[in-house]
Amino acid sequence: MLNFLGSPDRCCDGVSRRGVLQVGALGVGGLTLADLFRLQAQGAARPKSAVKSIIMVYLHGGPSHIDTFDMKPDAPAEVRGEFKPISTSLPGLNICELMPELSKVADKMTVIRNMCFSEFADAHDPVLVYTGFHHRPMVRPTFGSVVSKLRGGVVREVPPYVAFDDPWTPRLSTDFLGLTHHPFIPSADLKAIGPSGGMTLDRVSDRKELLSALNSRQRVADNERGNVGAMDAFQARALDMVLSPKARDAFDIQKEPDTVRAKYGVGGTQFLQARRLVEAGVQVVTLTANQEAKTWHTQGPWDHHGGVFKGLRKELPALDKHLSALITDLYERGLEKDVAVVVWGEMGRTPKVNGAAGRDHWNEVGFTLVAGGGMKMGQVIGSTTRWGERSKDSPYTPKDLLATLYSHVLGIDPATTLTGPDGRPIRMFEDHGIIGELTGQASNIGGPIVPRHYSK
């Protein structure tokens, strides 16, 4: 059995980061790839003409906007914090001194400072950035699953949606889209890939040998039906994918020159793998920043109720190195028009530092970084009030950004109708805007942009 192992970590409100996914050949959200291929053969998969991709970097727990990309150096000490701003390659944009590498590529990205993450909640709701909706009253499918449903797989040997970050996917139901559109969730340590009994894929020279090794153990498909997997043509295709040079090479960063691996640094494996995956034809890759660096603590890496400055001194240099390497790499390879990178968490942090030298939850406003995707880079969108409490103008929402990515990068109309869990038609977004500053478009898809005024 192939094991994809994570580790249990929790946010301050007790949401667990699921760690174990075990399947018979390869795993897709609790589903064997054999079952995935079986479902695709029943009519779910559809071709796509050109490869456009999105890499989403999730900042688990909600990063402080004031200490990173929306600094307030003229504010009182209890607001501005301990860090100093530095200038960047984008005139007029200053960012935290702990991110010198990102300062060099700022002209290749856009900073959105007026992103509003919640209208009624003051708790972690990562579902919002994965779907555009709150997790109540109905969980919507992740944007990666929607892309899988509407665009299908481009390359047979690789899945359309790869999620390195397993903490939230168990809560993000895709059942009404069909289990075939669950993400493929590999382990952070790809060396764990290999059949049980001591055999590894690197040692397998004969496909029949691997088949025999896998067939020696009972394989139960971990899905809601609880069927026992059979070694049929679909499992044979799953094995083809395991042994496919294209699929394996996409994950194998040893294929990269030493200079490239060094640029990403320790803990940057998933960033480099994400770049290799989109090159191989994967359309959506999601990962959690600093997951590999083992800098997690009980509140989550960006959930700084206490010791925000101490925490960011660990988190920001790692993000700076990994993200700047990814952005630079995409541009150097000419992928900036075909691959969009999105970096955000589920909230910002309170403008005022609390008694524990930390910052608490702040859903009113936060930042988002965007790079590539053929969108307009080298700008700052929106602004916040004097102390970073809220947006000065009408804020954008995660729904607006996802709608922009659907339409401008992936060529999917956000007003597309899907079949809901009750069998009734449901629009992907009933109410959405686009971020015109990113696309150069002046109007919303399906109607004018509706100003959103938010206050507690």
N, C-alpha and C positions, 0 to 999 in steps of 0.2 A: 504494500500500500504506500502511496506517496503522501507524505505529510507536509503541510504548509503551516508552520508554527509561528505564533505571535506571542504576546505576553500580556497579562492582565494589568491594566492601569485604569484609573478612574479620575473623573473630574470631581470637583468639589461637591456636585450634587449627586454623586453616586452612579453616574452612567458608566458602565463597564466597557473596556476595549477588548472585544472578543479575540481569543487567541488561537483556536485550533480549528483547522479545516482538513478533514480526512476524506479522501475519495479513492475510487478504484484505479483510475488512470491519471486524470488531472482533475482539479476541482474548480467548479464555477458556482460560488455562493451556496455550497451544500449540495451541489448537483454534479454527477460525474460528466465528463466531457462526452462519454458515450451517450448518456441521456440527452445532453445538449444537442449532439448531432442527430439523434433520433427525432427530437422535437423540430429541429430545423428541416429535416426531411419531410415533416408533415406540413410544411408550407410557411414557416415563420421567416426564413431567411430570404433576403432579396438583394440583388446586386446594387452597386454604387459606382458611379462613373469616375469620380476623382477622389483622392484621399485628402481630407481636411481633418485636422486633429486638434484636440484640446488637452492640455496638461493642467490639472488643478492641484495646487499645493495648499493643503488645509493647515491652518495654524490653530491647532487644537486647544480650545479653552478661551480664545478671544484675546488678541494682542492689544497692548496699549498704543493707541494712535498718537498720543501726545509725546511719547518717548521714542517714536520711530519716524513716521512720515508726516506728522502734523505738529511739529514742535512749537512751543510757545515760549521763546526765550525771554520775553518781556513780562511774562506773568509772575506772580508771587512765587516764592520758593516751593510752597506746598502744592503748586500747580505745575510749574515748569520741570521739576524733578532735578536729577543730578547730572544729566548728560548735556553735552554741548552740541549744537548743530554744526554741520560742515557743508560747504558748497558742493555742487554736483555738476556734471556735464550738461545738465538742463538749467539754463539761466533762470534764476528766481526760485529754484527748488533747493531747500536745505533739508538734510536728513540727519539722523543720529550719527554721532562720531564713531559708533561701533560698526558702521557699515561702509567702510571706505571703498570696497570693490563695487558695490551697487552704485555708489556715487559716480563711478566712472562710466556706467552704462545707463544712467538715468535718462539720457536722450533716446534710448531704445525702449523705454517703457512709459506708461501713463499711470499717474497716481490719481485715484478717485478718493477725495476726502469727504464727500457728503453721502456716504452709504449708510442708510438706516436699516437696522437689522430686526427690529421688532416694533409692533404697534401696541402690544398688550402684555408682553412677557418680560421678565427680568431674570431669565434663567438660560442655561445652555440649550440651544436649539440648533444643532448642526444640520438637522434636516433641512433647515431654511436655505443653506448655501448649496446643498446637494440637489434640491428640488425646486426652490423658489417659493415653497409653502411651509407653514408651520406643521408640526407633526399631528396637530389636531385640527379638525375632527377626523380627517382621513389622510393616511400617509400616501403621498404621491410617489411615483417612481423616480429614481435618481435620473439626472440628465444623461448619464452614461447609458442607462437602460433604455431611455427614450431614443437615443441615437442608435442603439443596437436594433430597436424595433423598427424605426423608420428608415434607416440607411443600410442595415444589415452589415455583414462582414465583407471587407474589400478583398482581403487575402485569406485564402482557405486555411492556411497553416497557422494563423494567429487569430485570437478572439478580437471582437470589435471594442471591448471594454475591459480594461485591466485596472483593478483597484488594489494597490498596495496597502491602503489604509482600511483595515477591517473594523475600527472601533464603532462605526455607525451603520455599516451596511446591514447588519441583522435587523435594524429598526426601519430600514428603508425598503418597504415592501414593493416588490415588482410583480407580485403574483398575477395581477390583472393584465399585465403585459405578456405573461407567460414565463415559465421558469427558464426558458432558453435565453432570456435577456438579463439574467443575473450576471454580475461581473465575475471575471476570473480573478481570484484572490491568491496570489503567490505569497510565499513567506518572505520576510525581510532577509533571511539568510538562505539564498538559493542553493547553498551546499547541502541543505536538508533534503533536497529533491532526490529521491531514489527509492526503489522498492525495498521492502523490509528484508531481513535476512542477510544484511551486509552487502547486497549488490547495489551498485550505483550506476546511473546512466552512463557515466564515463567508462565503466567496465563492460558495458553491453556492446558486443560487436555483432551480435546476431539478433534480429527481431524476434525469431522464434524462441530464443533463450529468455528474453524479457517476457514474452507471452507466457511461457511455462512458469516463470517465477511468480508472475502475478496470479496465474490461475491456480497456484498451489494453496492460496488462501481464499477464504470466503470474502466476497466483495459485496457489500450492501450499499446501495445508492441511498445517501443520506438526504432523501427528499420526503415530502409529506405523504407519499404513497408507501414508502418503506419497501420498495421492490428490491429483490435480489438481482444484482446486475449480472447479465449473461455476457459471455465473450462472443459477441456476434459481430456483424460487419461494422456496427457503430463503435464498439470498443476497439476494433481493429483500426478504425480511423483515428480514434483517440491515441492509440499507440503510435500511429504514423505522425501525429502531432508532437508526441513526446520526443520522438526520434528525429523529427524534421530539423535539418540544419538551420532553416530560417527561424523557426520558433526558438530553438535552443540558443542560437547565436544572438537573438534579440536581447536575451537576458544576460548573456555572457560578456561582462565588461573586460574580461581578459583579452577580448578581440581588439580592444582599444589600445593605442600607443600609451606608453608610460606617461608621457607628457600630458595627455588628456586625462587620464585617471588622476594624476597629481593635481590637476586644475580643480577637479571636483572635491578632492580631499577625503579625509576620513569621515565616514558617515554620509557621504554623498552618493552612495551606490545607486539608490533609487532614482535620484535626479538623472544620473547618467543612463540608467536603464530606461527611464521614461523617454529620453531622447532617442534611444535605440529602438524602442517599441513603436513610436510614431513613425520612424523611418521605415519600419517593417510593415506598416499598414494598420496598426491599432489606432482607432479613432478617438478614444477617450482613455486617459490615464489619470488616476487620482492617487495622491500620496500625502502622507502627513509629515510636515517638516520636523526635523530633529528626532524622528522616531528611531532611526538607526543609531543616533549619537548617544542613546541611553541617558539623555538629560531629563527624562520624565521624573516628575515627583507626584505626590499624592493628589495634587490639585490639577495635574495636567501641565504641560510645558509652558503654556501661555496664560494660565489662569492665576494671576499674581495677586491674590488677596493680601499676601504678606511678602515682603522682600522683593518688590518688583524690580528694583535696580540690580540687586544681586542676581536675580533670575535672568534678566535680560543680558547681563554681562556674559552669561553662558549661552543663551539662545541666539542672540543676534549675530555674533561672529560666525556661527555655523551656518545660519540662514544666508548671511552675506556671501560666504564662499560658495555654497552649493547653488544658490539662485543666480548669482552673477555668472557662474560657469555655464549654467544651462542657457541663459539668455545669450551669452556670447557665442556659445556653441551653435545655437539655432541660426544666428545671423551669419556666422562664418560658413555654415553649410547651405545657406540660401533657403532656409526653411521658414523664415520669419513671416512669409505671406500665407503659408499653409498650416502653421502651428501657432495656436494661441496659448499663452501661459496666464493663468489666473491665480492670484495669491490672496487669500483672505481667511479670516476666522469668523466665528458666529456673532461677534460683538466687539465693541471697543472697551475701554476701561474708564473709570471715573476720572474727571479732571483733577479732583483733589486727592492727594495722597492720604491714606487713612492712618490710624494710630499704629498699625503694624508695619509701616513703611511700604504698604502695598496699594494697589488700586482695585476697586471692586467692579462688579458687572456694570456695563453701560451700553444699553442697546440703542440709545438714541442716535449715535453716530460712530462711525469707525472708518477705516481705510480699506481700499482694495487696490492691488497692483495688477496691471494688465500689460502684457507684452506680445507683440506679433499679431498673427491672425489676419494680416492684411489691413489692420485697423490703424488709426492715426495715433502715432506714438509721439513722445517728447512733449507732454503737456501735463498740467495739473487740472483736474476737473473738480469744481466745487470748492467751497471753503467753509470753515467753521467759525463760530463766534469767538470772542476775545480769548476765552479760556478753554476753547474746545468742547463746550457743552453740547452744542447741536449745530446743525447746518445753518448757514446764513440764508441760503436759498432753498428752493424745493429739493428735498433729498431724493436720491435714487434708492432703489431697493434691490435685493438679490434677484427678484423676479425680472426687473428691468435689465440687469446685466445678463442673465441667462437667456432672456429673449433676444438680446443683441447678439450673443454668441450663436444661438440657434440660427438666426436669420443671416447674419453677416459673414460668419465663418463657415457654418455647416450647410447653409442653404435650406434650412427647415423653417417653414412658416410657424411662428409661435401660436397661431390660431388653429393649428391642426387639431382635428377631433380624434380622440382615442376612444376605445371602448372601456368604460369604467368597470369597477368590481361588481356592480349590479347588472352589467350587460347594457347599460345605457350609455349613449355618447357623452363624452366629457372633453371639453376643450383643454388643451395643455395649459393655457393661461387665459382666464376670463378677462383679466384686467392687467395690462402690462404697458410699459413704455419701452422705448429704445433709448440708448445713451447716444444722442446725436453727435456729441463731441468725439465719440470714438469712430463713428461711421461716416460723418460728414453729411448725414441726412437730417433734414429739418423736421420731419414728421414721424409720428408713431406708426407702427404697423397696424393697420386696421382702424386708425383714428388718431386724433391729436394727443400729444402727451398731456396727461392730467397732472397738474401740480399736486404734490403731496406735502401737506403741512402737518408736522408731527410734534407733539409735546406731551409730556406726562400729565 
